[in-house]
Amino acid sequence: MFKTYYNGIIRKYIILFGTLFNDIYINRKGLTTDQDYVQTLKIPLSYGPKEKFLARVEADPSFARPAAIVLPRMSFEIVDMSYSPDRKLPKITRIVSVKDDDANSLNYVYAPVPYDINIDLSIMTKNADDGTQIVEQILPYFTPDFTATINVLTDPNVKLDIPIVLNNISYSDTYEGDFISRRAIIWTLNFTVRGYLFGPVTKNGGKIINLANSALYSTMTSADPNDLVKVSPGLLANGSPTSDINLTIDKDLIFANNNFGFVRDFAGYGEE
């Protein structure tokens, strides 16, 4: 029943989300407030649950091990996915592209299915100022959404504007007063990626239609049409579009990737 295929779209959404937060820095001042910045840190970003990183911090609070986790850092993970019926498109809608090696053949895919992907971004720091610096660099861009363009399919070539919505922000401080325990301040930002998932792409999905016949009736009860309209592509010999039936080259010499015009011929009923 189901066809084996993989478009890698969910992976592209993960990469898109991570790219947005992969270039955040914080500055630290010296002991006096009027001193210039003495340290600039790039915040590392990883995919995975924050619990894994916190467990690593608690297991080695003194950072004596070579592979110890250094704060601050950020992590993100997909929390859940849900169908979005309010963004549903007609099922029979197709996105079509012309094959590169055959200008009269088509590749197509049906309209995508909308899904909301909820992602948690966790910001873990050991002091409050680091956390607020990171959060203030993120929040002004989400009002409450930020839209990015992503190339979800290559053939047919489909680019979509994907809104990323900031839903809520939570704050927690795991420090409980024990001098041995390591302090960890955690900001959790919940986002929704309003994405789309595509089905399999159909290769060689039919031929280009280069002639359309339309019958015109004077009334809805007429038995025979009054006129016959033929619509076909129009192209001059130099490659320019035209709508003049007397100047166009043969329709079979015009391909889908040409910049053609439209020729309308009122042939009359009974004429060929």
N, C-alpha and C positions, 0 to 999 in steps of 0.2 A: 504493500500500500504506500509506504513512505519511500521517497527517493533519497539515496545517500548523497549528501552534498555538504559543503562547508564554505561559508562566505567570510568567516572570521570577523563578523561585525561587532560582537560583544568584546572581543579582544581590542578592536580599534577604539571602542568607547573607553575601555580601561586606559589605553595609552593616551587618549585625548585628555582624560581627567588628570592623569599623572603629570602630563606636560604642563598643565595650567599652574601647578604648584611646585614645579621642579627647579625653580630659579629664585628662591627666597633667601635673603640674607638678613642678618641682624648685626647691629653695632653695639659694642660695649665700651663704656667710658671708664676712666680711671677712678681713683678714690675721691677726687674732688669734682664737683658738678661743672666747673668751668674748664675742665681738662678735655682735650680732644679725644676722639675715639682711639682706643688702644688695641682693639681687636675687632675684626670682622669675620663672621662665621657664615658659611653656607649651610642651610638646614638640610640634612639628608632626608630623602623621601623613599619609602619602601612600601611594597604591597604586602599586607598581612594584618592580622588582628592586633590591636594594641596590647591585649593580654599577654601575647607572646613576648613582646618587648619589655613589658613591666615585670614579667617573671624573670627575665634575664637581669634586669636591674636589681631586683630583690635578692637574687642568688649571689650577686657579687657587688655589694654596696660600696666597697672600697675601690672598685675597678682595678683589682690586682691582677686579674687574668688578662692575657693579651687580646682576647676577643671580646672584651667588655663593651657594652653599649654606652655610648656617650650621649648625654642630653645637652642641648635640645635635639629633637628629631621629630619627624612626622611619618605617619603611616595611614594607609587607606585600604578599604575593603568593601566589596559588594555585600550589602545587608540583605536585600531581597529584590525581587522583580515582580511587577504586576501589570496586567493588561490595562490599557488606557482606552476605554470605549469612546470617549469624547473626541478622540483624534482619529477615529476609524475612517478609512478611505474606501470608496467603492471597490469591491473585490475584483471586478472584471477590468479595471483600469490596468493598462500595460505601459511599461516604460521600454521603449524600443531604441535600438541603435543599429546602424549599418555595419556589416562586417568589413574589416579592413581589406581582406583579400577577395571579397566579392561584393561589389557595390549594389547588387540587386538582391542580396540575401539579408535577413534580419536576425538579430539576437534580441530576446526580450525577457522581461521579468515582470511578474504581476505586482500590483500595488503592495507596499510593505504593511506589516502589522505593527501598530504602535504599542510600545512597552515602556513603562517607567522603571528605571533602574535606580534604586536607592543606594547611595554610597556614603559611608562615614569616613570623614577625615579627622584623624586624631593628632593633636599637637601636644607633645610631651616635653616639659621643661622642668628644670630644678629650681628656677626662681621666677617670680611673677613678671618681671620686666621683659624677659625673653619671650614669654607667652603673649604678652600684650603687643609687643613689636610685630610678631608674626600675624596675629589676628588683625591688627590694623592695616596690614598690607593686603589682606584678602577681602575684608568686608566691603570697602567702598566700590568694588567692581561688581557686586551682586545687589541688584535693586528690584526685586530679589533674584533676578536671573542674569546670566551671562551667556551670550550666544556665540558659538564657535562653528565654523564650517568644516565638515569632514567628508572625505571621499570614501563613501561606504562601498561602492562597487566600481570596478574598472571597465567591465564590458557586460552590459551597457554602462557607460560612464555616468554615475549618479553621485552628485554632491548634495548634501543636506545641511541646513542650518539647524544645529542641535542646541536647544536651550538647556542650560544647567542651572537649576533653581536651588537657592539656599533656603532650606525649610526652617531649621532651628539651630540654636547654639546652646551647648551645655558646658558647665565648668565644674571641675572637682579637684580637690586637694587631698592627696592620700597621707599627708603628714599628720600624725596623731600625737606628737610631743615626745616620742622616744628618740633619744640622741643617737641610738644605733641605727634606727631605720632611716632609709634614704627618702628624701622628700621627692614627690613627683606630682607636678601640677599638670592637669590634663584638660585641654579644650577639645570638645568634640563638635564638629560641624557636620550636620546632616544635609546632603544634597540629593536632588533628583535629576537624573539625566533623562530627558524626554526623547528617547530614541525610537528607532524603527528597526524591525528585523525583516529581511527579505527571504523569500523562498528560493528554490533553484532557478538558475538562469537557463532558459531554453535556447540552445544553439540551432542555427539554421531554421528559425521559426517561421518560415514562409517567404514569399517573394514580394517585391515591391509592386504596388498597384500603380500603373502609369496611365490608366484610362478609366474614367468613371462615367457611366451613363445614367442620366436622371430623366424620368418621364414626368411631364407637367400636365395636369388635368385642369380643365376650366372649372369644374364643380366636383364635389365629392361623390356625386352619383354618376359621373361620366363613365361610359364603358371603355372608351378609347382615349388615350392621351392626346392633347392638342399639340404638344411639341416634345422634342427630345434634345436634351442638352448634354453635350459631350465635353468633359473637362479633362485636360491632359497637361503635362508639363511643357513649358515653352522655353527654348534656349536658342540664341543666335550661334552662328558658326564660330564666333570669337569668344564664346563662353559667357556672354552677357544674357541676363534674363529678358524675356519678351512675352507679351500677351497677343502678338500678331500671328495668326494662324498661317499667313503667307510667308513669314520670315523664319519661322522656327525650323529646326532640324527635326528629323524623325524622332518620335517619342521613345523608340527602342534604343536610341543612342544617348539618351539622357539618363543619368544615374542619380541615385538618391543623395549623394554627397555633392552634386552640382548645385550652383546657385541659380535655380531656374525660376521662371514665372509661371503663370497659369493661363492656358488658352481655353476659351469657352467657345464652343461651336454649337449654334442652334441649328441642328441638322434638319429638323422637321420630322414629323411622325411618318414612318414608313420608309425613310431614306436610310441608307447605310453610310 
